[in-house]
Amino acid sequence: MRGTADALDPVLDADAVIQRDGPAVWEALSPLARRAHQPANFLPLQSAEARGKPFNATIGQITDGHGRALPLSPMAAALGGLDDAERSRAFLYGPVDGLLELRRAWRDWQRRGQPPAVPSSLPIVVAGAAHARFLAAELFVADGRPVVLPQSCPPEHKDLFSLRLGARIVTCDELPVAEPAVVLLESAGSGIDSLIEAAERRPLIVIVDDTWEDLARPSRSPFWSLAGRHPNLIPIKIDGADGHLGFPGGRVGFLTFPFDPESPLTLALESKVKMLLRAEVGSTSAAMQVILLRALAEDANS
């Protein structure tokens, strides 16, 4: 820990911040999530060393020397519907946690019809809804941890939790009394009162899978009924643009925490997700993000 409790950096002192502001979250974090720490300099060593030099060929993108991308003509033509600034941005690297404008726009989209008092973070952009589900599981599923799956879930969900992460698949009646547990909840599910009651006895992570939520109407996701209801109850919202807004070809997903966007707890958790992203796929396709951002803007103006 680098400083006093009042002066903790949510990124560099992420563990201490989570223990202070979200003890139930800390208790439920997987060993992998506890080990994930974002360094002070998030750039790779080569990129950091090359910064400020006359020639920098480490980042893997070609620009005109003024920050604008220089794509091959066929690639530029494929995104001919975008203006010059959008097209340039589509061919550059984006931040690991996603383009800030898209994160803000998707948060507004998620929260349609929801009261301002219900907390939610800026969604983290990932490579599809399935990737968001995997990241949420990596954060909170440890070897042997009890996980409750919906009866209707596809076999690959069970493979993710049990085969890949070593979870112990149980029913609600088999949940241990005091041990942290994870529940995968589909949008069609409910049982809000029973989840709040279960959280009285243990930290309970509820991964709310909103992959197939109807985005054409105010959100009816259980996430909004769970967020902020109990300090032991931590819903994680999983959703994405796959198949929505005339956006069937891209894979852009989002992972959202039940805390205010700029809270130290949110920033500490985001720093851990960024390290997991960095170790897996890096930044999500900037082109897909720019296209989705345009689709959201057009829908808002229609």
C-alpha positions as CSV (number, residue, x, y, z in Angstrom):
1,M,0.0,0.0,0.0
2,R,1.5,3.3,-1.1
3,G,-0.3,5.8,1.0
4,T,-2.8,6.4,3.8
5,A,-6.4,5.1,3.5
6,D,-7.6,8.6,2.4
7,A,-4.9,8.9,-0.3
8,L,-5.1,5.5,-2.0
9,D,-4.7,5.4,-5.8
10,P,-7.6,3.3,-7.2
11,V,-5.3,1.9,-9.8
12,L,-1.9,1.4,-8.1
13,D,-3.6,0.6,-4.7
14,A,-6.5,-1.4,-6.2
15,D,-6.5,-4.2,-3.7
16,A,-6.5,-1.8,-0.7
17,V,-9.3,0.3,-2.3
18,I,-11.5,-2.8,-3.0
19,Q,-10.9,-4.1,0.6
20,R,-11.9,-0.6,2.0
21,D,-14.8,0.2,-0.3
22,G,-16.2,-3.2,-1.3
23,P,-15.2,-5.9,1.3
24,A,-17.8,-8.3,-0.2
25,V,-16.3,-7.8,-3.6
26,W,-12.8,-8.5,-2.3
27,E,-13.9,-11.7,-0.6
28,A,-15.5,-12.9,-3.8
29,L,-12.6,-12.0,-6.2
30,S,-10.9,-15.0,-7.7
31,P,-7.2,-15.6,-7.0
32,L,-6.5,-14.6,-10.6
33,A,-8.3,-11.3,-10.2
34,R,-6.4,-10.6,-6.9
35,R,-3.1,-11.1,-8.8
36,A,-4.1,-8.8,-11.6
37,H,-2.5,-5.4,-11.0
38,Q,-2.1,-2.5,-13.5
39,P,1.4,-1.1,-13.5
40,A,2.1,2.7,-13.2
41,N,3.2,2.7,-16.8
42,F,0.5,0.7,-18.7
43,L,2.5,0.8,-22.0
44,P,4.7,-2.2,-22.9
45,L,8.4,-1.6,-22.2
46,Q,9.3,-1.1,-25.9
47,S,6.6,1.5,-26.5
48,A,7.6,3.4,-23.3
49,E,11.2,3.4,-24.4
50,A,10.3,4.6,-27.9
51,R,8.1,7.5,-26.8
52,G,9.4,10.9,-27.9
53,K,12.0,9.4,-30.3
54,P,12.1,10.7,-34.0
55,F,11.0,7.3,-35.3
56,N,8.6,5.0,-33.3
57,A,7.7,1.7,-35.0
58,T,6.6,-0.2,-31.9
59,I,2.9,0.5,-31.8
60,G,2.0,-1.4,-35.0
61,Q,-0.1,1.3,-36.8
62,I,0.8,3.6,-39.7
63,T,0.0,7.3,-39.4
64,D,0.7,10.5,-41.4
65,G,2.9,11.9,-38.6
66,H,0.0,13.9,-37.3
67,G,-2.0,11.1,-35.7
68,R,-4.2,10.3,-38.7
69,A,-4.3,6.7,-39.9
70,L,-3.1,5.7,-43.4
71,P,-5.1,2.6,-44.3
72,L,-4.7,0.7,-47.5
73,S,-7.2,1.9,-50.2
74,P,-9.4,-1.2,-50.1
75,M,-9.6,-1.0,-46.3
76,A,-10.6,2.7,-46.5
77,A,-13.2,1.9,-49.1
78,A,-14.8,-0.7,-46.9
79,L,-15.6,2.0,-44.4
80,G,-16.5,4.6,-47.0
81,G,-19.7,5.5,-45.1
82,L,-17.8,7.1,-42.3
83,D,-16.4,10.6,-42.4
84,D,-12.6,11.2,-42.5
85,A,-12.2,11.5,-38.7
86,E,-14.3,8.5,-38.0
87,R,-12.5,6.4,-40.6
88,S,-9.1,7.4,-39.3
89,R,-10.1,6.5,-35.8
90,A,-11.4,3.1,-37.0
91,F,-7.9,2.2,-38.1
92,L,-6.0,3.3,-35.0
93,Y,-5.7,1.5,-31.7
94,G,-8.3,2.2,-29.1
95,P,-8.0,2.3,-25.4
96,V,-7.9,-1.2,-23.7
97,D,-11.2,-0.5,-22.0
98,G,-12.8,0.9,-25.1
99,L,-13.5,4.3,-26.7
100,L,-14.7,6.7,-24.1
101,E,-17.5,8.1,-26.3
102,L,-18.8,4.6,-27.0
103,R,-18.8,3.7,-23.3
104,R,-20.8,6.8,-22.4
105,A,-23.2,6.3,-25.3
106,W,-23.8,2.6,-24.4
107,R,-24.3,3.5,-20.7
108,D,-27.0,6.0,-21.8
109,W,-28.5,3.3,-24.0
110,Q,-28.5,0.7,-21.2
111,R,-30.1,3.1,-18.7
112,R,-33.1,4.0,-20.8
113,G,-36.1,4.3,-18.5
114,Q,-34.0,3.8,-15.3
115,P,-34.0,6.3,-12.4
116,P,-30.7,8.2,-11.9
117,A,-30.3,6.9,-8.4
118,V,-29.6,3.4,-9.5
119,P,-25.8,3.1,-9.8
120,S,-23.9,1.7,-12.9
121,S,-20.4,2.1,-14.1
122,L,-19.3,3.1,-17.6
123,P,-19.4,-0.2,-19.5
124,I,-16.0,-1.7,-20.4
125,V,-15.8,-2.6,-24.1
126,V,-14.8,-6.2,-24.9
127,A,-14.8,-8.5,-27.9
128,G,-18.4,-9.6,-27.8
129,A,-21.0,-10.6,-25.2
130,A,-19.5,-14.1,-24.7
131,H,-16.1,-12.4,-23.9
132,A,-17.8,-10.2,-21.3
133,R,-19.3,-13.3,-19.7
134,F,-15.9,-15.0,-19.6
135,L,-14.3,-11.9,-18.1
136,A,-16.9,-11.7,-15.4
137,A,-16.4,-15.4,-14.6
138,E,-12.6,-14.9,-14.5
139,L,-13.0,-12.1,-12.0
140,F,-15.2,-14.1,-9.5
141,V,-14.9,-17.8,-10.2
142,A,-12.3,-19.8,-8.2
143,D,-11.5,-23.5,-8.3
144,G,-14.3,-25.2,-6.4
145,R,-16.5,-22.1,-6.0
146,P,-20.2,-22.8,-6.1
147,V,-22.0,-21.5,-9.2
148,V,-25.7,-21.7,-10.0
149,L,-26.6,-21.9,-13.7
150,P,-30.1,-21.5,-15.2
151,Q,-31.7,-24.8,-16.2
152,S,-32.1,-23.5,-19.8
153,C,-28.5,-22.4,-20.3
154,P,-26.5,-23.9,-23.2
155,P,-23.8,-26.5,-22.6
156,E,-21.0,-24.1,-23.3
157,H,-21.9,-22.1,-20.2
158,K,-21.3,-25.1,-18.0
159,D,-18.1,-25.7,-19.9
160,L,-16.9,-22.2,-19.1
161,F,-17.6,-22.3,-15.4
162,S,-16.7,-25.9,-14.6
163,L,-14.3,-27.2,-17.2
164,R,-12.4,-23.9,-17.8
165,L,-12.5,-22.4,-14.3
166,G,-13.1,-25.3,-12.0
167,A,-16.4,-24.2,-10.5
168,R,-18.7,-26.5,-8.6
169,I,-22.1,-26.4,-10.3
170,V,-24.9,-26.5,-7.7
171,T,-28.6,-25.6,-7.3
172,C,-29.8,-22.7,-5.2
173,D,-30.8,-25.2,-2.4
174,E,-27.2,-26.5,-2.3
175,L,-25.5,-23.1,-1.8
176,P,-23.1,-23.1,1.2
177,V,-24.2,-20.8,4.1
178,A,-21.2,-18.5,4.3
179,E,-19.1,-19.2,1.2
180,P,-19.0,-16.6,-1.7
181,A,-21.1,-17.9,-4.6
182,V,-21.9,-16.9,-8.2
183,V,-25.3,-17.0,-10.0
184,L,-25.7,-16.7,-13.7
185,L,-29.0,-15.0,-14.3
186,E,-30.6,-14.6,-17.7
187,S,-32.8,-11.6,-18.6
188,A,-35.9,-13.7,-18.6
189,G,-35.3,-14.8,-15.0
190,S,-36.4,-13.1,-11.9
191,G,-36.2,-14.2,-8.2
192,I,-34.9,-10.9,-7.1
193,D,-36.2,-11.3,-3.5
194,S,-34.6,-14.7,-3.2
195,L,-31.2,-13.4,-4.4
196,I,-31.3,-10.5,-1.8
197,E,-32.1,-13.1,0.9
198,A,-29.2,-15.3,-0.2
199,A,-26.9,-12.3,-0.1
200,E,-27.7,-11.9,3.6
201,R,-25.5,-14.9,4.3
202,R,-22.6,-14.6,1.9
203,P,-21.1,-12.4,-0.9
204,L,-23.2,-13.2,-4.0
205,I,-22.1,-12.3,-7.5
206,V,-24.9,-12.3,-10.0
207,I,-23.8,-12.3,-13.6
208,V,-26.9,-10.9,-15.4
209,D,-26.8,-12.1,-19.0
210,D,-28.7,-9.5,-21.0
211,T,-27.3,-10.7,-24.4
212,W,-30.8,-11.1,-25.9
213,E,-32.5,-8.2,-24.2
214,D,-34.8,-6.2,-26.5
215,L,-33.0,-2.9,-26.9
216,A,-36.0,-1.3,-28.6
217,R,-37.8,-0.6,-25.4
218,P,-37.0,0.5,-21.8
219,S,-34.6,-1.9,-20.2
220,R,-36.2,-4.6,-18.0
221,S,-33.0,-6.2,-17.0
222,P,-32.9,-7.7,-13.4
223,F,-29.6,-5.8,-13.1
224,W,-31.4,-2.6,-12.3
225,S,-33.5,-4.3,-9.5
226,L,-30.3,-5.7,-7.9
227,A,-27.8,-2.8,-8.2
228,G,-27.4,-1.1,-4.8
229,R,-29.8,-3.4,-2.9
230,H,-27.4,-5.0,-0.5
231,P,-23.6,-4.7,0.1
232,N,-23.2,-8.4,-0.3
233,L,-25.1,-8.5,-3.6
234,I,-22.9,-7.6,-6.6
235,P,-24.7,-7.8,-10.0
236,I,-22.5,-7.7,-13.1
237,K,-24.3,-6.7,-16.3
238,I,-23.3,-8.5,-19.6
239,D,-24.7,-7.3,-22.9
240,G,-23.6,-6.4,-26.4
241,A,-24.5,-5.1,-29.8
242,D,-24.5,-8.4,-31.5
243,G,-27.7,-8.6,-33.7
244,H,-29.0,-5.2,-32.6
245,L,-29.2,-1.8,-34.4
246,G,-28.6,-3.5,-37.7
247,F,-25.2,-4.6,-36.4
248,P,-25.1,-8.3,-36.9
249,G,-21.5,-8.8,-38.2
250,G,-19.5,-7.2,-35.4
251,R,-18.6,-8.5,-32.0
252,V,-18.8,-5.7,-29.4
253,G,-19.7,-6.6,-25.9
254,F,-19.9,-4.7,-22.6
255,L,-19.2,-5.5,-18.9
256,T,-20.8,-3.2,-16.4
257,F,-20.4,-2.9,-12.6
258,P,-23.1,-1.8,-10.1
259,F,-21.2,1.2,-8.9
260,D,-20.9,4.9,-9.9
261,P,-18.6,5.5,-12.8
262,E,-15.9,7.6,-11.0
263,S,-16.0,5.8,-7.7
264,P,-12.6,4.4,-6.5
265,L,-14.1,0.9,-6.3
266,T,-15.2,1.1,-10.0
267,L,-11.7,2.4,-11.1
268,A,-10.0,-0.3,-9.1
269,L,-12.1,-3.1,-10.6
270,E,-11.6,-1.6,-14.1
271,S,-7.9,-1.7,-13.6
272,K,-8.0,-5.4,-13.0
273,V,-10.2,-6.0,-16.0
274,K,-7.8,-4.0,-18.2
275,M,-5.0,-6.3,-17.1
276,L,-7.0,-9.4,-18.0
277,L,-7.9,-7.9,-21.3
278,R,-4.2,-7.0,-22.0
279,A,-3.3,-10.7,-21.3
280,E,-6.0,-12.0,-23.6
281,V,-7.1,-10.0,-26.6
282,G,-5.8,-6.4,-26.0
283,S,-8.0,-3.6,-27.3
284,T,-11.3,-4.5,-29.0
285,S,-11.5,-3.7,-32.7
286,A,-11.7,0.1,-33.1
287,A,-13.5,-0.2,-36.4
288,M,-16.4,-2.1,-34.8
289,Q,-16.5,0.5,-32.0
290,V,-16.7,3.4,-34.4
291,I,-19.4,1.7,-36.5
292,L,-21.4,1.0,-33.4
293,L,-21.0,4.6,-32.1
294,R,-22.3,5.8,-35.5
295,A,-25.3,3.4,-35.3
296,L,-26.1,4.6,-31.8
297,A,-26.0,8.3,-32.9
298,E,-28.2,7.6,-35.9
299,D,-30.7,5.7,-33.7
300,A,-30.8,8.6,-31.2
301,N,-31.5,11.0,-34.0
302,S,-34.2,8.9,-35.7
